[in-house]
Amino acid sequence: MSVPENRSEAEAREGTGRAARDETAALFAHPGVDWPTLALLAVMWVGLVLNFVWAARVSEWTLPLGLLHIAIATFFLNMSFTIWHEAAHGTIFRTRAPNDIAGVLGAWPAMLPYFTVRRDHVLHHEFVNDPERDPDYWFLEGSIWTLPLRYPAGAKRALSIVDRSGRPAWEPRTDRALLLLVLVTIGLLAWLVSPLAVLFAWILPKGFAMWIHAWYVNVLPHRGLPAERFRDTRIHPATWLTPLTLCHNYHGLHHVWQTVPWHRYPKVFRQKREFLESRGVPIAGTGERT
């Protein structure tokens, strides 16, 4: 005959279950104001400006010094994707306007047209890995090493898909104005300060940062996977990748729950791994299914 569970044990079990449910709800709730992403935005801008100020004071450039400035600026520009990506998904603030302001501030140093990449990203989520309709599919059509050579044609293809999506006229106009501001700023800094400082602390790092983003946002999670819900984006739960990619090694999780902020990915993955595996989400290192 089984011994009846005493009341204190039942209450303790119920309290544990309630706490677990509350924690899960908190992980999926909108943060209201996402301070980690705003901190990332501030760190990126401060780091880039200080690195440029230092570069502007260099009187005699050497290759090691140039490479150092490139590495520092690339490190900070690597934060750009996460910032504008969170803004595009509306996770920094509850309303669109402040999200867009944060998104523009995040994308501008990387010379990216925020409203174009926002719409591109929405279309990417809608048509993941579709060769015809996914504007980012061109990243998967060749080696990552040939990406700079393929970039002009790929960007043109993506822009064509975005333009056909019926976006309002103010979006491309705003993006053109912002890109013009980038070009004017580059010209003025090169003329008034130092062309080499602009080259080593901004232009070259922009190229390296975009290449890195293409690797861990497009190629690593999507290459070789079908255009099928849950199975189109993989997760790489390797701990060492998490700080390098700012948690985007859990990109497959993001494609399942798009409004979970980037810094919550690892914890959500630990809580929801069984669900993800049951839906066939590919997880690297576990004999992923495609």
Secondary structure, 3 states (H helix, E strand, C coil): CCCCCCHHHHHHHHHHHHHHHHHHHHHHCCCCCCHHHHHHHHHHHHHHHHHHHHHHCCCCCCHHHHHHHHHHHHHHHCHHHHHHHHHHCCCCCCCHHHHHHHHHHHHHHHCCCHHHHHHHHHHHHHCCCCCCCCCCHHHHCCCHHHHHHHHHHHHHHHHHHHHCCCCCCHHHHHHHHHHHHHHHHHHHHHHHCCHHHHHHHHHHHHHHHHHHHHHHHHHHHHCCCCCCCCCCCCECCCCCHHHHHCCHHHHHHHHHCCCCCHHHHHHHHHHHHHHHHHCCCCECCCCCCC
